[in-house]
Amino acid sequence: MSKQECAVRGRAAGDNGCCPALLTAPLGEDQAVELAKVFKALGDPVRLRLLSMIASREGGEICVCDLTPAFDLSQPTISHHLKLLRQAGLIDCERRGTWVYYWLLPEMTDRLAGILTRPAGEALRVHAETGGVAS
């Protein structure tokens, strides 16, 4: 959607709430490639649990030493999963001495929420043949 179309909809171009593209217009190739990496990172149960543990941690960050014992996996495997979450832009980290601390990057989760949210006030259509909900 163009900047002008965003403005017509009552939002400034660049406003994070603008243009929930997935439900209102086909994704461009670049956007689809970028989003596929994020959804692929979230498509693994271990990574989804890791993200949840990081995001829900009081204080906003968690040490890798607190993540590893929650799984029946080796430390290198956990590190690999965390690396994929970082590459997808979902988390970031910082080394402090021996340990690495992780935190959520809410910009990406907010972006995903915006992409998957129906525009306000838009009713769902019921598919006549199957009785299922159509967008």
DSSP file with accessible surface (Angstrom, degrees, kcal/mol):
  #  RESIDUE AA STRUCTURE BP1 BP2  ACC     N-H-->O    O-->H-N    N-H-->O    O-->H-N    TCO  KAPPA ALPHA  PHI   PSI    X-CA   Y-CA   Z-CA
    1    1 A M              0   0   90      0, 0.0    20,-0.0     0, 0.0    24,-0.0   0.000 360.0 360.0 360.0 138.2    0.0    0.0    0.0
    2    2 A S     >  -     0   0   47      1,-0.1     4,-1.9    11,-0.0     5,-0.1  -0.272 360.0-110.6 -76.3 165.9    1.4    3.4   -0.9
    3    3 A K  H  > S+     0   0  165      1,-0.2     4,-2.2     2,-0.2     5,-0.2   0.877 120.4  54.7 -61.1 -36.4    2.1    6.2    1.5
    4    4 A Q  H  > S+     0   0  153      1,-0.2     4,-2.4     2,-0.2    -1,-0.2   0.913 106.0  50.3 -65.9 -41.3   -0.8    8.1    0.0
    5    5 A E  H  > S+     0   0   97      1,-0.2     4,-1.6     2,-0.2    -1,-0.2   0.886 109.0  52.6 -65.4 -35.0   -3.2    5.2    0.6
    6    6 A a  H  <>S+     0   0    8     -4,-1.9     5,-2.0     2,-0.2    -1,-0.2   0.931 109.8  48.3 -63.2 -44.2   -2.1    5.1    4.2
    7    7 A A  H ><5S+     0   0   60     -4,-2.2     3,-1.8     1,-0.2    -2,-0.2   0.891 107.4  55.7 -63.9 -37.7   -2.8    8.8    4.6
    8    8 A V  H 3<5S+     0   0  127     -4,-2.4    -1,-0.2     1,-0.3    -2,-0.2   0.877 102.0  57.5 -62.7 -34.4   -6.2    8.3    3.1
    9    9 A R  T 3<5S-     0   0  136     -4,-1.6    -1,-0.3     2,-0.2    -2,-0.2   0.367 126.9-101.1 -78.8   5.4   -7.0    5.7    5.7
   10   10 A G  T < 5S+     0   0   68     -3,-1.8     2,-0.4     1,-0.3    -3,-0.2   0.685  88.8 107.0  87.7  17.8   -6.3    8.3    8.4
   11   11 A R  S   <S-     0   0  115     -5,-2.0    -1,-0.3    -6,-0.1    -2,-0.2  -0.969  70.6-113.1-128.9 147.5   -2.8    7.2    9.3
   12   12 A A    >   -     0   0   67     -2,-0.4     3,-2.0     1,-0.1     6,-0.2  -0.465  42.8 -98.7 -73.4 145.1    0.5    8.8    8.6
   13   13 A A  T 3  S+     0   0   46      1,-0.3    -1,-0.1    -2,-0.2     3,-0.1  -0.411 113.8  29.6 -60.9 137.5    2.8    6.8    6.3
   14   14 A G  T 3  S+     0   0   74      1,-0.3    -1,-0.3    -2,-0.1     2,-0.2   0.312  82.9 140.2  91.1 -11.2    5.3    4.9    8.5
   15   15 A D    X   -     0   0   75     -3,-2.0     3,-2.2     1,-0.2    -1,-0.3  -0.516  56.7-134.2 -63.9 127.9    2.8    4.6   11.3
   16   16 A N  T 3  S+     0   0  154      1,-0.3    -1,-0.2    -2,-0.2    -2,-0.0   0.780 104.3  57.2 -59.4 -25.4    3.3    1.0   12.7
   17   17 A G  T 3  S+     0   0   37      3,-0.0    -1,-0.3    98,-0.0     2,-0.2   0.535  87.6 107.7 -81.1  -5.9   -0.5    0.5   12.8
   18   18 A a  S <  S+     0   0   19     -3,-2.2     3,-0.2     1,-0.2   -12,-0.1  -0.484  77.9   0.9 -76.9 142.4   -0.8    1.3    9.1
   19   19 A C        -     0   0   29      1,-0.2     2,-2.6    -2,-0.2    -1,-0.2   0.939  55.3-154.9  58.4  68.6   -1.5   -1.2    6.4
   20   20 A P    >>  -     0   0   16      0, 0.0     3,-1.3     0, 0.0     4,-0.7  -0.459  25.1-172.3 -69.9  80.0   -2.0   -4.7    8.0
   21   21 A A  H >>  +     0   0   14     -2,-2.6     4,-2.6     1,-0.3     3,-0.7   0.745  66.4  64.8 -55.0 -38.1   -0.9   -6.0    4.6
   22   22 A L  H 34 S+     0   0   72      1,-0.3    -1,-0.3     2,-0.2     5,-0.1   0.865 113.2  33.4 -59.7 -34.2   -1.6   -9.7    5.0
   23   23 A L  H <4 S+     0   0   60     -3,-1.3    -1,-0.3    92,-0.5    -2,-0.2   0.493 127.7  35.7-101.5  -3.6   -5.3   -9.2    5.4
   24   24 A T  H << S+     0   0   44     -3,-0.7    -2,-0.2    -4,-0.7    -3,-0.2   0.604 123.0   9.7-122.4 -19.9   -5.8   -6.3    3.1
   25   25 A A  S  < S-     0   0   36     -4,-2.6    -1,-0.4    -5,-0.2     2,-0.0  -0.985  84.6 -86.3-157.3 153.1   -3.4   -6.7    0.1
   26   26 A P        -     0   0  128      0, 0.0     2,-0.2     0, 0.0    -4,-0.1  -0.342  50.8-109.9 -61.3 143.7   -1.1   -9.3   -1.3
   27   27 A L        -     0   0   54     -5,-0.1     2,-0.1     1,-0.1    -5,-0.0  -0.486  28.3-118.7 -72.1 145.6    2.4   -9.3    0.2
   28   28 A G     >  -     0   0   41     -2,-0.2     4,-2.6     1,-0.1     5,-0.2  -0.395  29.7-106.8 -75.6 162.5    5.3   -8.2   -1.9
   29   29 A E  H  > S+     0   0  159      1,-0.2     4,-2.3     2,-0.2     5,-0.2   0.923 118.6  47.4 -59.3 -47.2    8.1  -10.7   -2.5
   30   30 A D  H  > S+     0   0  137      1,-0.2     4,-2.3     2,-0.2    -1,-0.2   0.916 113.6  47.9 -62.1 -43.7   10.6   -9.0   -0.2
   31   31 A Q  H  > S+     0   0   55      1,-0.2     4,-2.8     2,-0.2     5,-0.2   0.909 111.2  51.2 -65.1 -40.0    8.1   -8.7    2.6
   32   32 A A  H  X S+     0   0   40     -4,-2.6     4,-2.4     2,-0.2    -2,-0.2   0.912 110.2  49.0 -64.0 -41.3    7.0  -12.3    2.2
   33   33 A V  H  X S+     0   0   75     -4,-2.3     4,-1.5    -5,-0.2    -2,-0.2   0.937 113.6  46.7 -63.5 -46.1   10.6  -13.5    2.4
   34   34 A E  H  X S+     0   0   84     -4,-2.3     4,-1.3     1,-0.2     3,-0.2   0.941 114.9  45.4 -62.5 -46.9   11.3  -11.5    5.5
   35   35 A L  H  X S+     0   0    4     -4,-2.8     4,-2.9     1,-0.2     5,-0.3   0.860 105.8  60.9 -67.4 -33.9    8.1  -12.6    7.2
   36   36 A A  H  X S+     0   0   57     -4,-2.4     4,-2.7    -5,-0.2    -1,-0.2   0.896 102.3  53.1 -60.7 -38.0    8.7  -16.3    6.3
   37   37 A K  H  X S+     0   0  136     -4,-1.5     4,-2.1    -3,-0.2    -1,-0.2   0.908 111.0  46.3 -62.5 -41.0   11.9  -16.2    8.2
   38   38 A V  H  X S+     0   0    3     -4,-1.3     4,-2.0     2,-0.2    -2,-0.2   0.948 114.7  45.6 -67.6 -47.4   10.1  -15.0   11.3
   39   39 A F  H  X S+     0   0   80     -4,-2.9     4,-0.9     1,-0.2    -2,-0.2   0.875 111.1  53.9 -65.7 -33.7    7.3  -17.5   11.0
   40   40 A K  H >< S+     0   0  160     -4,-2.7     3,-0.7    -5,-0.3    -1,-0.2   0.920 107.5  50.8 -64.2 -42.1    9.8  -20.3   10.4
   41   41 A A  H >< S+     0   0    6     -4,-2.1     3,-0.7     1,-0.2    -2,-0.2   0.889 113.5  45.1 -61.7 -36.9   11.6  -19.3   13.6
   42   42 A L  H 3< S+     0   0   34     -4,-2.0    -1,-0.2     1,-0.2    -2,-0.2   0.606  95.6  79.8 -81.2 -10.3    8.3  -19.4   15.4
   43   43 A G  T << S+     0   0   65     -4,-0.9    -1,-0.2    -3,-0.7    -2,-0.2   0.446  76.3  82.2 -80.3   1.2    7.3  -22.7   13.8
   44   44 A D  S <> S-     0   0   41     -3,-0.7     4,-2.7    -4,-0.2     5,-0.2  -0.909  74.5-140.7-108.2 130.6    9.4  -24.8   16.1
   45   45 A P  H  > S+     0   0   94      0, 0.0     4,-2.4     0, 0.0     5,-0.2   0.862 102.3  51.4 -58.6 -36.3    8.0  -25.8   19.6
   46   46 A V  H  > S+     0   0   30      2,-0.2     4,-2.8     1,-0.2     5,-0.2   0.953 112.6  45.1 -66.2 -45.6   11.4  -25.3   21.3
   47   47 A R  H  > S+     0   0   27      2,-0.2     4,-2.8     1,-0.2     5,-0.2   0.898 111.8  52.4 -66.8 -37.2   11.9  -21.8   19.8
   48   48 A L  H  X S+     0   0   89     -4,-2.7     4,-2.3     2,-0.2    -1,-0.2   0.930 111.8  46.4 -63.6 -41.6    8.3  -20.9   20.6
   49   49 A R  H  X S+     0   0  128     -4,-2.4     4,-2.7    -5,-0.2    -2,-0.2   0.913 111.7  51.4 -65.9 -42.0    8.8  -21.9   24.2
   50   50 A L  H  X S+     0   0    0     -4,-2.8     4,-2.5     2,-0.2     5,-0.2   0.941 110.4  48.8 -59.7 -46.1   12.1  -20.1   24.4
   51   51 A L  H  X S+     0   0   18     -4,-2.8     4,-3.1     1,-0.2     5,-0.2   0.921 112.0  49.2 -60.6 -42.4   10.5  -16.9   23.1
   52   52 A S  H  X S+     0   0   72     -4,-2.3     4,-2.2     1,-0.2    -1,-0.2   0.909 110.7  49.8 -63.5 -42.3    7.7  -17.3   25.6
   53   53 A M  H  X S+     0   0   44     -4,-2.7     4,-0.5     2,-0.2    -1,-0.2   0.903 115.0  44.3 -63.4 -40.3   10.1  -17.8   28.5
   54   54 A I  H >< S+     0   0    0     -4,-2.5     3,-0.8    -5,-0.2    50,-0.3   0.945 115.6  46.6 -69.1 -47.8   12.1  -14.7   27.4
   55   55 A A  H 3< S+     0   0   49     -4,-3.1    -2,-0.2     1,-0.2    -1,-0.2   0.839 114.7  46.0 -66.4 -33.3    9.1  -12.5   26.8
   56   56 A S  H 3< S+     0   0   91     -4,-2.2    -1,-0.2    -5,-0.2     2,-0.2   0.503  82.5 120.2 -91.9  -1.6    7.3  -13.4   30.1
   57   57 A R  S X< S-     0   0  103     -3,-0.8     3,-2.1    -4,-0.5     2,-0.1  -0.422  70.7-115.8 -68.4 128.0   10.3  -13.1   32.3
   58   58 A E  T 3  S+     0   0  185      1,-0.3     3,-0.4    -2,-0.2    -1,-0.1  -0.400 104.3  30.1 -60.5 135.1    9.9  -10.5   35.0
   59   59 A G  T 3  S-     0   0   78      1,-0.2    -1,-0.3    -2,-0.1    -2,-0.1   0.307 118.4 -97.8  93.0 -11.8   12.4   -7.7   34.5
   60   60 A G  S <  S+     0   0   41     -3,-2.1    44,-0.5     1,-0.1     2,-0.3   0.449  96.0  69.6  85.6  -2.1   12.3   -8.2   30.7
   61   61 A E        -     0   0   63     -3,-0.4     2,-0.3    42,-0.2    42,-0.2  -0.984  54.8-162.9-147.1 159.3   15.5  -10.3   30.3
   62   62 A I  E     -A  102   0A   5     40,-2.2    40,-3.0    -2,-0.3     2,-0.2  -0.998  22.1-119.4-144.1 144.3   16.7  -13.8   31.2
   63   63 A C  E >>  -A  101   0A   2     -2,-0.3     3,-2.0    38,-0.2     4,-0.8  -0.586  23.0-126.5 -80.6 143.1   20.1  -15.5   31.4
   64   64 A V  H >> S+     0   0   14     36,-2.8     4,-2.4     1,-0.3     3,-0.7   0.830 110.8  68.0 -57.5 -28.3   20.8  -18.4   29.2
   65   65 A C  H 34 S+     0   0   40     35,-0.3    -1,-0.3     1,-0.3    36,-0.1   0.750 101.4  46.9 -65.1 -21.6   21.7  -20.3   32.4
   66   66 A D  H <4 S+     0   0   74     -3,-2.0    -1,-0.3     2,-0.1    -2,-0.2   0.637 112.8  49.7 -91.5 -16.1   18.0  -20.1   33.3
   67   67 A L  H X< S+     0   0    0     -4,-0.8     3,-1.4    -3,-0.7     4,-0.3   0.892  99.8  61.0 -86.2 -45.6   16.7  -21.2   29.9
   68   68 A T  G >< S+     0   0   31     -4,-2.4     3,-1.9     1,-0.3     5,-0.4   0.874  97.3  56.3 -56.5 -44.7   18.9  -24.3   29.3
   69   69 A P  G 3  S+     0   0  101      0, 0.0    -1,-0.3     0, 0.0    -2,-0.1   0.733  94.8  69.3 -64.6 -16.7   17.6  -26.4   32.3
   70   70 A A  G <  S+     0   0   42     -3,-1.4     2,-0.3    -4,-0.2    -2,-0.2   0.587  98.6  58.8 -76.3  -6.8   14.0  -26.1   31.1
   71   71 A F  S <  S-     0   0   19     -3,-1.9     2,-1.0    -4,-0.3     7,-0.1  -0.898  76.9-132.6-126.4 150.6   14.7  -28.4   28.1
   72   72 A D  S    S+     0   0  167     -2,-0.3     2,-0.3     2,-0.0    -4,-0.0  -0.433  78.6 102.5 -92.5  54.2   16.0  -31.9   27.6
   73   73 A L  S    S-     0   0   68     -2,-1.0    -2,-0.2    -5,-0.4     2,-0.0  -0.942  77.7 -97.0-134.3 158.6   18.4  -30.6   25.0
   74   74 A S     >  -     0   0   59     -2,-0.3     4,-2.2     1,-0.1     3,-0.2  -0.321  35.2-111.9 -73.1 160.1   22.1  -29.8   24.9
   75   75 A Q  H  > S+     0   0  101      1,-0.2     4,-2.8     2,-0.2     5,-0.2   0.905 117.5  54.2 -60.5 -42.3   23.4  -26.3   25.5
   76   76 A P  H  > S+     0   0   84      0, 0.0     4,-2.1     0, 0.0    -1,-0.2   0.883 107.7  51.1 -61.9 -33.7   24.7  -26.0   21.9
   77   77 A T  H  > S+     0   0   53     -3,-0.2     4,-2.3     2,-0.2    -2,-0.2   0.928 110.7  47.7 -67.7 -42.9   21.2  -27.0   20.6
   78   78 A I  H  X S+     0   0    0     -4,-2.2     4,-2.6     1,-0.2     5,-0.2   0.933 111.0  52.1 -62.0 -43.9   19.6  -24.3   22.8
   79   79 A S  H  X S+     0   0   36     -4,-2.8     4,-2.3     1,-0.2    -1,-0.2   0.890 107.7  52.2 -60.1 -38.6   22.1  -21.8   21.6
   80   80 A H  H  X S+     0   0   96     -4,-2.1     4,-2.0     2,-0.2    -1,-0.2   0.936 109.9  48.0 -62.9 -45.7   21.3  -22.7   18.0
   81   81 A H  H  X S+     0   0   20     -4,-2.3     4,-1.9     1,-0.2    -2,-0.2   0.913 112.0  49.8 -62.2 -41.5   17.6  -22.1   18.6
   82   82 A L  H  X S+     0   0    0     -4,-2.6     4,-2.4     1,-0.2    -1,-0.2   0.896 107.4  55.1 -64.4 -37.7   18.3  -18.7   20.3
   83   83 A K  H  X S+     0   0   96     -4,-2.3     4,-2.8     1,-0.2    -1,-0.2   0.916 107.1  49.8 -61.0 -42.4   20.5  -17.8   17.3
   84   84 A L  H  X S+     0   0   44     -4,-2.0     4,-1.6     2,-0.2    -1,-0.2   0.890 109.7  50.7 -66.0 -37.8   17.6  -18.4   14.9
   85   85 A L  H  <>S+     0   0    0     -4,-1.9     5,-2.2     2,-0.2     6,-0.8   0.899 111.9  48.4 -65.5 -38.0   15.3  -16.3   17.1
   86   86 A R  H ><5S+     0   0   84     -4,-2.4     3,-1.6     1,-0.2    -2,-0.2   0.928 109.6  51.5 -65.8 -45.8   17.9  -13.5   17.0
   87   87 A Q  H 3<5S+     0   0  127     -4,-2.8    -1,-0.2     1,-0.3    -2,-0.2   0.821 106.4  55.4 -62.4 -29.3   18.3  -13.7   13.2
   88   88 A A  T 3<5S-     0   0   10     -4,-1.6    -1,-0.3    -5,-0.2    -2,-0.2   0.534 116.3-116.5 -79.9  -6.5   14.5  -13.5   12.9
   89   89 A G  T < 5S+     0   0   25     -3,-1.6    19,-0.3    -4,-0.3    -3,-0.2   0.677  84.3 115.6  81.0  18.1   14.6  -10.2   14.8
   90   90 A L  S   <S+     0   0    0     -5,-2.2    15,-2.7    -6,-0.2     2,-0.3   0.774  77.8  15.0 -90.0 -29.4   12.5  -11.5   17.7
   91   91 A I  E     -B  104   0A   2     -6,-0.8     2,-0.3    13,-0.3    13,-0.2  -0.909  59.5-158.5-137.8 166.3   15.1  -11.3   20.5
   92   92 A D  E     -B  103   0A  73     11,-2.2    11,-2.1    -2,-0.3     2,-0.3  -0.883  12.7-160.8-138.0 171.5   18.4   -9.7   21.2
   93   93 A C  E     -B  102   0A  34     -2,-0.3     2,-0.3     9,-0.2     9,-0.2  -0.949  11.8-156.4-150.4 168.6   21.2  -10.5   23.7
   94   94 A E  E     -B  101   0A  95      7,-1.9     7,-2.8    -2,-0.3     2,-0.4  -0.973  21.7-128.4-150.7 133.9   24.2   -9.3   25.5
   95   95 A R  E     -B  100   0A 166     -2,-0.3     2,-0.4     5,-0.2     5,-0.2  -0.704  23.0-177.2 -83.6 131.4   27.2  -11.1   27.0
   96   96 A R  E >   -B   99   0A  92      3,-3.5     3,-1.6    -2,-0.4     2,-0.3  -0.895  61.8 -57.6-129.7  99.3   27.9  -10.2   30.6
   97   97 A G  T 3  S-     0   0   69     -2,-0.4    -1,-0.0     1,-0.3    -2,-0.0  -0.487 121.8 -12.4  67.1-123.6   30.9  -12.0   31.9
   98   98 A T  T 3  S+     0   0  109     -2,-0.3    -1,-0.3    -3,-0.1     2,-0.2   0.770 126.7  69.2 -78.6 -27.2   30.3  -15.8   31.5
   99   99 A W  E <   - B   0  96A 121     -3,-1.6    -3,-3.5   -35,-0.0     2,-0.4  -0.616  66.6-141.4-104.5 156.1   26.6  -15.5   30.7
  100  100 A V  E     - B   0  95A  18     -5,-0.2   -36,-2.8    -2,-0.2     2,-0.4  -0.935  16.2-153.1-112.3 133.3   24.5  -14.2   27.9
  101  101 A Y  E     -AB  63  94A  64     -7,-2.8    -7,-1.9    -2,-0.4     2,-0.3  -0.887   9.4-158.8-109.2 139.3   21.2  -12.4   28.7
  102  102 A Y  E     +AB  62  93A  10    -40,-3.0   -40,-2.2    -2,-0.4     2,-0.3  -0.866  10.8 177.9-118.9 149.2   18.3  -12.3   26.3
  103  103 A W  E     - B   0  92A  64    -11,-2.1   -11,-2.2    -2,-0.3     2,-0.2  -0.980  32.4-100.1-146.3 157.9   15.3  -10.0   25.9
  104  104 A L  E     - B   0  91A  41    -44,-0.5   -13,-0.3    -2,-0.3     3,-0.1  -0.481  19.5-141.3 -74.8 144.1   12.3   -9.7   23.5
  105  105 A L    >>  -     0   0   41    -15,-2.7     3,-1.3    -2,-0.2     4,-1.1  -0.883  17.3-168.6-102.4  95.0   12.3   -7.2   20.7
  106  106 A P  H 3> S+     0   0   57      0, 0.0     4,-3.0     0, 0.0     5,-0.3   0.731  75.4  74.8 -64.3 -18.5    8.7   -6.0   20.9
  107  107 A E  H 3> S+     0   0  127      1,-0.2     4,-1.9     2,-0.2     5,-0.1   0.898  99.5  44.7 -58.6 -40.3    8.9   -4.2   17.6
  108  108 A M  H <> S+     0   0   23     -3,-1.3     4,-2.7   -19,-0.3    -1,-0.2   0.920 114.0  46.8 -73.3 -42.9    8.8   -7.5   15.7
  109  109 A T  H  X S+     0   0   42     -4,-1.1     4,-2.4     1,-0.2    -2,-0.2   0.903 113.4  50.4 -66.5 -35.7    6.0   -9.1   17.8
  110  110 A D  H  X S+     0   0  110     -4,-3.0     4,-2.4     2,-0.2    -1,-0.2   0.908 110.2  50.6 -64.5 -40.4    4.0   -5.8   17.4
  111  111 A R  H  X S+     0   0   82     -4,-1.9     4,-2.4    -5,-0.3    -2,-0.2   0.929 110.3  48.6 -63.2 -44.4    4.6   -5.9   13.7
  112  112 A L  H  X S+     0   0   13     -4,-2.7     4,-2.0     1,-0.2    -1,-0.2   0.917 110.5  51.4 -61.6 -43.0    3.4   -9.6   13.5
  113  113 A A  H  X S+     0   0   53     -4,-2.4     4,-0.8     1,-0.2    -1,-0.2   0.924 111.1  48.3 -60.3 -42.3    0.3   -8.7   15.5
  114  114 A G  H >< S+     0   0   28     -4,-2.4     3,-0.5     1,-0.2    -1,-0.2   0.887 110.4  50.7 -66.2 -37.7   -0.5   -5.8   13.1
  115  115 A I  H 3< S+     0   0    9     -4,-2.4   -92,-0.5     1,-0.2    -1,-0.2   0.864 115.2  42.9 -68.3 -33.5    0.0   -7.9   10.1
  116  116 A L  H 3< S+     0   0   89     -4,-2.0     2,-0.4    -5,-0.2    -1,-0.2   0.490  94.0  99.8 -93.1  -2.4   -2.4  -10.6   11.4
  117  117 A T  S << S-     0   0   79     -4,-0.8   -94,-0.2    -3,-0.5     3,-0.1  -0.695  71.2-127.4 -91.5 134.4   -5.0   -8.3   12.7
  118  118 A R        -     0   0  104     -2,-0.4     3,-0.1     1,-0.1    -2,-0.1  -0.498  39.9 -93.3 -70.1 145.0   -8.2   -7.6   10.8
  119  119 A P    >   -     0   0   30      0, 0.0     3,-1.9     0, 0.0    -1,-0.1  -0.318  57.5 -88.4 -57.5 140.9   -9.0   -3.9   10.2
  120  120 A A  T 3  S+     0   0  104      1,-0.3     3,-0.1    -3,-0.1    -3,-0.0  -0.208 110.2  14.6 -55.2 137.7  -11.3   -2.7   13.0
  121  121 A G  T 3  S+     0   0   87      1,-0.2     2,-0.6    -3,-0.1    -1,-0.3   0.398  87.9 133.8  81.4  -2.3  -15.0   -3.1   12.4
  122  122 A E    <   -     0   0   79     -3,-1.9    -1,-0.2    -4,-0.0     2,-0.1  -0.707  48.4-141.6 -86.5 120.2  -14.5   -5.5    9.5
  123  123 A A        -     0   0   81     -2,-0.6     2,-0.3    -3,-0.1    -1,-0.0  -0.441  15.1-114.6 -78.6 152.2  -16.8   -8.4    9.8
  124  124 A L        -     0   0   87     -2,-0.1     2,-0.4    11,-0.1    11,-0.2  -0.658  25.9-135.4 -82.4 142.0  -15.8  -12.0    8.9
  125  125 A R  E     -C  134   0B 164      9,-1.8     9,-4.4    -2,-0.3     2,-0.5  -0.781  13.1-130.9 -95.3 143.7  -17.6  -13.6    6.0
  126  126 A V  E     -C  133   0B 101     -2,-0.4     2,-0.4     7,-0.3     7,-0.3  -0.814  23.2-120.5 -94.4 129.2  -18.9  -17.2    6.3
  127  127 A H     >  -     0   0   78      5,-4.2     4,-2.3    -2,-0.5     5,-0.2  -0.533  19.2-146.1 -70.4 123.1  -17.9  -19.4    3.3
  128  128 A A  T  4 S+     0   0  102     -2,-0.4    -1,-0.2     1,-0.2    -2,-0.0   0.863  90.0  48.5 -63.2 -38.7  -21.2  -20.6    1.9
  129  129 A E  T  4 S+     0   0  173      1,-0.2    -1,-0.2     2,-0.0    -2,-0.0   0.875 126.9  20.6 -74.5 -38.0  -20.0  -24.1    0.8
  130  130 A T  T  4 S-     0   0  108      2,-0.1    -2,-0.2    -3,-0.1    -1,-0.2   0.594  92.6-125.0-108.7 -13.8  -18.3  -25.2    3.9
  131  131 A G     <  +     0   0   53     -4,-2.3    -3,-0.1     1,-0.3     2,-0.1   0.507  68.0 134.4  79.3   0.0  -19.8  -23.0    6.6
  132  132 A G        -     0   0   30     -5,-0.2    -5,-4.2    -6,-0.1     2,-0.4  -0.369  64.3 -95.1 -79.9 165.2  -16.2  -22.0    7.5
  133  133 A V  E     -C  126   0B  99     -7,-0.3     2,-0.3    -3,-0.1    -7,-0.3  -0.633  39.1-168.7 -83.1 132.1  -15.1  -18.4    8.1
  134  134 A A  E      C  125   0B  27     -9,-4.4    -9,-1.8    -2,-0.4     0, 0.0  -0.876 360.0 360.0-114.8 154.8  -13.6  -16.6    5.2
  135  135 A S              0   0   81     -2,-0.3   -11,-0.1   -11,-0.2   -12,-0.1  -0.320 360.0 360.0 -76.3 360.0  -11.8  -13.2    5.4
